[in-house]
């Protein structure tokens, strides 16, 4: 038995949901910001007075009010003279300053993978986009069902093989697995008891991480840290085996967006390389974001070469970058944050200013200011 598990107070392992559990659930599913949380949003850790162009078309407001987000951006970039900020919530269309955007999950049958598109419009173009909104609603509900599959994988004996695979990968002993199962069972009960009054956007995979982070107030930190590693391994297995058949096809999404006059960008292509060969009708390729930055210079060269061979009459591919900021992460207490996600900042894409990458960008004629100007023109 691992030493940290041996130190667990077994009396605290009752399967019954307690008042403390309910209080934790209420806190981690609340979308009402406290004054302290609001202050975290409007107070950035760094200011960029030399950056005059602010580009952000891949970021997630989550439940954070736009007014607080725009205040943060204004503080971060006090000398900005041009900007394009379009929110891209997962499968939920949102608007800001005359633009609307969404990050859509889709299925690419040609290489049997889930792909994602960043979709952008002027807000006027989607006022009556009933079909597109219905497509997004279906995709949102299906994607959200992954939380329930995640929970069932841990607590339902039918998925024992997945649990054993995650345990073997992370070195999780049976006692740790039991600890996780008991508390995920509690969380499942809490969801069932409170689902009707819980904001749908809070019922995502991260809810399990948030609940176990709160358990650090009751159990030794090493136990919780090991539990989080094991649970993350389970999550990755669930995501890898999540059925793709209920997503709309990539071509269906593209056709609907184009019919509405919207723009499309392929985000973090490093995660599914075949998308670069699919010849999708898109406006741009995201060559850098915090999760995809190993091949940025190579991707810039690829897009540049493709543009050189583009047939007359075709629009060139834009070189874009995304910060992939998740504002919900920033409202958490620092000890409960995913440090990597919390460090992301809207409008901050360091690769634009990287000396090595700038050489390739110069050859491609790409920079923030010209990108903002051209993409706005395409969306108009």
N, C-alpha and C positions, 0 to 999 in steps of 0.2 A: 504494500500500500504506500503510495507517495506520501512523504512526510507532511505536505501541506493539507492533503485530504484527511490525514489522521488528526489534524488539529481542528477539523470542522465540528461544531457543536451539533451532535446528532439530534438534539431536542429541537433544533431549528429547522429540521428537515421534514416537518409535517407536510403532507400533501394538501392540507386544507388551506384555502385562501384566507389570509388574515386581513385585518384592517390596514396593517402596514403595506401589504401587497396592493390593496386597492388604492392607497394613497400614492404609491409609486406609479401605478398604472395611470392614474389621473394626471400625474405630473408629466410623465413621458409622452402622453398623448395630447397634452394641452397645446392649443394653437394660439393662446393668448400670451403675449410677451409680458414679462415683468419689466419694471423700469430698468433693472440691471441688465436684462437681456437686450432691451432696446438700445441701451447705451453701448453695449458690445457691438451692435450693428453699425451705429452711426460714428463710432470711433475707430478708424483704421489704425493698424500698427505701424504703417509706413505711408509716407506721402511722396508723390512723384511730380515735382514741380517742373521738370524738364520735358515731360511727355505731353504733347499738345493734341495728339489724336488718340481717341479712346474707342477701341473696337471690341465689342462683346456680343457675339451671336451664338454662344454656347454656354449657358449658365441657368441655374435652377433656383428661382426665388423660394420655392417650397411654400411655407406658410408665413414668410416674412413680408410685411407690407412694403409695397413698392416705394412709398414715400421715404422709408428709412433707408432703403437700398440706394436711391438716388442721392440722398444726403451723404451717404458714405462715399459714393463715387465723386461727388462734387468736392468733398474734402481731400480725397486722394489725388485728384488731378485739378489743382486750382487754376492752371493756365491752359486748360483744354480749349481749343478753338474749333474742333470738329469731333463728332462722336456718332456712333451707331450702336445702340443698345437694344437688343431684341431678346426677351426672355424665351427660354426653350425648356419649359417644364416637361417631364416625361409624359407623353400622350395626353397632355392637357394644354389647350390653346390659351395663351395669356397675352395681354397687351401692355405696351408702355410707349408713351410719347408718339403715338401715331403708327406704331408697328406692332405686329402680332407674330408669335412664333411658337414652335413646339418641337420636341425631339420625339420622333416616331419610331416605334419598333416595327419591323417588317420581316418578311421571309423571302430569301433569295433562293429560289428552287435550283438555279443553275449550279450552285455549289453547296446547297443544303445547309445554309447557315442563317442565323438571325443577323440582320443588318439594321443599322439605324440611320435615319436621315434627320438633319437639322432643316426645318422648314420655316421660311420667313415670308411675311406678306406686309403690305401696308394694311393697316387695320380696316380700311374701307372695303377691301377685297373679301373679307371673311364675315361681313355683317350677316349675310344670308347663306353661308356655306353649310347648309344643313347636312348634306351627304358627307362632307369631310368631317364635320363634328360628330356625326354618328359613327364613322369609322374610328375616330379617336376614342369615343366612348367605349366601343367594343374592345379596342386594344387595351385601354386603361383597365377595364374590368378583368380581362384575361391576364394581363401582366400582374395585377394585384393578387390574383389567385396563387401566385408563387409562394406567398407567405404561408398559406395554408398547407401547401405541399411541403414546405420547409418544416413546419411544425409536425405534420404527420410523419415525415421521414424520421424524426427523432423519437416520437412516442408510439408509432404504430409498428407492431412486429412485422408487418408485410415488407417494411423497408430495412430490415435488419442488415442486409448485405451492404447497403449504403453506409449505415452506421459503422459497421466493422471496417469498411474501407477507409472512412475518415479517421477512425481510432488508430488503425495501423499507420496511416500517413503521419499522424501527429503524436503518436506514442501515448494516447489517452488510455489510462487504465480503466477497468470496469467500474471502479468506484467513482471516477470522474464522470463517466458516461451516465451512471445512475444519478449522480448529482444534477447533471444537465437535464436528464429526462424528467426528473421530478419537478424542476422549476419551469421547464417548457410546458409541462402539463398544467401547472398553475397558470401560466400566461395564457394558455389556450382557454382555460375556464374564465379568466378575466375578460378575454376578448368576447367570448360567447355571452357573458353577462352584461357587457357594456357596448357591444357592437352598434346598437341602434343609435347611441349618442356619441360615438367616436367619429371624428372627421375621417373620411375615407383615405385622405392622403397620409394619415398616420399609420395605416394598416399596411406596412411594407416590411421587407426583410429586416430592416434596421431596427424594428421594434424589439426584436430578440436581443440585439446587441445592447440597446438602451436598458432593457430590463436587467440584464446580467451586470451591466455597469453599476446599476443601483444596488445590486446585491453585494457590492464591495463594502457597503456600510455595515453588513452583517457577517460577512465571511472573510477569511484571510485573502489579501490581494493576490497571492500566488495561485490560489484556487480559481479565482475569477479570471485571471490572465490565461491560465491553462484551458479553462472552459471556453473562453472566447476564441482561442486558437482552434480548438476542436469544432466549435459551432461554425466558424468561418469555413473550415474544410467541408463540413456537411453542406453549407450553403453553396459552395462552388460545385459540388456534385449535383445538387438539385438544379442549379442553373444550367449545367452541362446537359442534363437529361430532360429538361423542361421541353415539352412538345411544342414544335413550331407550327403545327398544322392549322392552328386557330388564328395565326397572325395573317393580316392581309399581305399579298405579295408585294414585293418591291415595285413592280411595274404598276400595280393598281394604285399605290400611294403616289408614285411619280405622275401618273396620268391625271389624277384628281388635283394635285397641286398645280400642275401646269395649266389645267383648265381654269383654275382660279387666278392665274397670273402670279403664282408664288415662286420663290426661289428655293433651291435645295443645295445643301452642302453635305458631303460625306464626312462624318467625324471619326476621329481616331482609327484610321484605316489599318494601322499596325495590328489591330486585334483581329482583323479578318482580311488578310492580304488579297484574296481573290476579287474583292470588291473593286480593286484598281483595274482589273481586266474586264470588268463586266460591261463597260461602255454604257453606263447608266446616263440618262439625260439629266445632268446636274450642273450647277453653276460653279461649284468649287470643291476642292479637297482640303481638308484640315491637315496640315503637315506637322502640327505640334499641339499637344495639350499635356497637362501634367501626368497623364497616364500613358501617353504615346509620344516619346521624345527621343528615342534611340536612333531613328532613321530620318530625322527631320531634313537634313541636308540632302540625303538621297531622294526623299519625296519631292523636294523643291526641284531637283534636277529632272525627275520623272515628269512632273507637271510641265516644266519648261519645255522639255523635249516633245511632249504631246502637243503643246500649243504650237510648236514650230511646224508640226505636220498637219495641223488642223486645216480642213478644207475651207476654201473661201465661202463665206456666208455663215459659217459656224462660229458661235461665240467661244472665246478662249476660256479655259478653266481658270478660275481664280484661286490663288494661293491664300488660304486663310489659316488662322490659329484660334484655338479656343482655350479659355481658362477653366471651363468645367466647374465653376464655383457652385457649391451647395450651401445656400445661406442657412438652412436649418441646422447645419453643423456648427455654425458660428454662435448660435444662441446657447449652446450647451456650456455647462461649467467646464473650464479647461481640462480637468482631470477625466472628464467623460467624453472628450472629443476624440475623433479620429484625426490625429495630428496632421496627416498628409492632406486630408480633405479640408480641414479647417484653415490650412495655410494658403489655400487658393484664393485669389482676389480677382474680382470682375475687372476686366480691362488690362490685366497684367499678364503678358505673354513674353517672357524674357528672350525668347528665341529671335524676336524681331531685332534685338540689339546685340545678339551674340556675334562677335567679330567674324568667326568662321562662316556662320550661316548667312550673315549679311552679304558676303561675296556672292553667294548663289542667288540671294534675293535681288541683288542689284542687277545681275544678268537677266533675271526674270522680270525686272521692272516692277517689283512688288514692294510695297510698304503700307503702313497703316492708313495714311491719309488718302492715297490713291485708291486703296481697296474700299474704304468707306464711300468715297465719291462714286466709284463704279457700281458697287452693289446697290446703293441707294437708287441709282439711275435705273438699274435693272428691275428693281421692285416697284418703281413708280408706275 
